[in-house]
């Protein structure tokens, strides 16, 4: 079975800016290039060898050493709040055990719902590089790091909430490919298992988005995230990397849902103060009806690198910083920063509700000079102000904002982003197994927290049904995919991950936003377009995909 991605239009018809997907970029010259469905990573235009030998995080204002200082995370650490006891669900491309994420208990693997789950050697691992980058920004911490974290040397890596825990649900594969049905299933699992075995999932990070063609009020993806919000989970969604569009805005789904927390990207401008921060051109803007809630650092950030991952193979010339680090930009990264900030506040105020936390962040955000709320929302959250601000009730007018009914179309929720297998496009009201998706029926199950039954969702077995050695068990998929091809005979089983490098495998037919690999190996393939909400791996972010 050859699996790929299609956006429902030819390359010549692709818009100049990003629409959806994982929002992160690594190519400095692709300021508003195709959006990748996995994330936006920014890369410096310097030779890899120079970057490796000369990188100094103390002098780089976009290192996590400096970023945690200027957003005020260090003030929380010094007050005794490091995210301990708070779990952040990360629905992304998986997380790989690189330095900074290897502390015992740092990452817990939930079910792998990606197309790579059928290869045991790939299960839960990040073959793309996006998920690991996000996990590091949220809660990374060198295993040798000790408190006080603010006093640690600049060379020691630390995320916004160093002692928070990551619960990883892999949905995206190496090229970022994912269907919205997989994301909805992952959200539902988080809601239903948020308190399993001592878990305390209070934050859900979605550095992902689609260009849904329907209102949030009926959209199934919007409905799914609202169920998480109603159950006390603070949902952080990247706004996307489609830049500015007057009047209508470009917020992706589910960030366009006013019930949750939508985060765009800010640019530090290389200084340690928020006063001169701005919003980069790639960051999606809002409309009169819905603006970003806030913006957070999302430009030129330095995060954890996954050697030999898709991103590493294709964007090393511009994104490589050192053997450990990569540089990227996008609203994906901004969402991850905000998720870490949420974990710090929740540790400080365990009983705070998602609405109250949203109100607190909006109140303590510092507005950006000369920028409208459609571009910058309330501004950049200043955690130093948040630390001492009382918790206020949510505004009563928020209660008048309609919740989604979830009875709309799964196909409309995809927008123009589609998976393909053997030339067959996954479209219409069906999931990756080709099973009919009845949105009204699914909404009823989700509202009662019963869409999953063991390892089954929407009539198919997607995963195992229990925890095993600290991870959710896997399962062999039976039957066929939406294309009619058997899962057991698919080409996914031909890829392998050995240590930190790919050995003897190729992705035949996998595509990212319409450009297929067509049997080429990791070293011989090209990347063009995607759906993770970001621009390119460089200075702008993923600008035409789904990963924000």
Protein Blocks (a to p, Z undefined) as FASTA:
>chain_A
ZZdddehiafklpcfbdfbdcdddfbfklmmgccdfkbccddddddfklmmmmgcfklmm
kbmklmmmmnommmmmmnopaogoiacddddebjaddehilcghkaccdddfbfklmpmk
lgopafkommmmmmmmmmgccfkbccdfklpcfklccdfblmbccddddfbdfkopacfk
lmmmmmmmmmmmmmgghiacfbdcddbddddfbdfklgmklmmmmmmmmnopacdddebj
nbjaehjlpadcfklpmkbccdddddeklpabfklgccdfklccddfkbccfbdcdfehi
acdddehiaklmmmmmmmpmblmbccdedjklmmmmmmmmmmmmmmmmmmbcfklmmmmm
mmmpccdehiafklnmnojadfklmmmpccddddfklmmpccdehlacfklmnmmaccde
ehiacedjddfkopacdfklmmmmmmnopmbghjagehiafbdcbdeehiacddddehjd
fkopafklpcklmpccehjacehiacehiaeehiafklpafklccceddjbdcfbddjno
pckbfbZZ
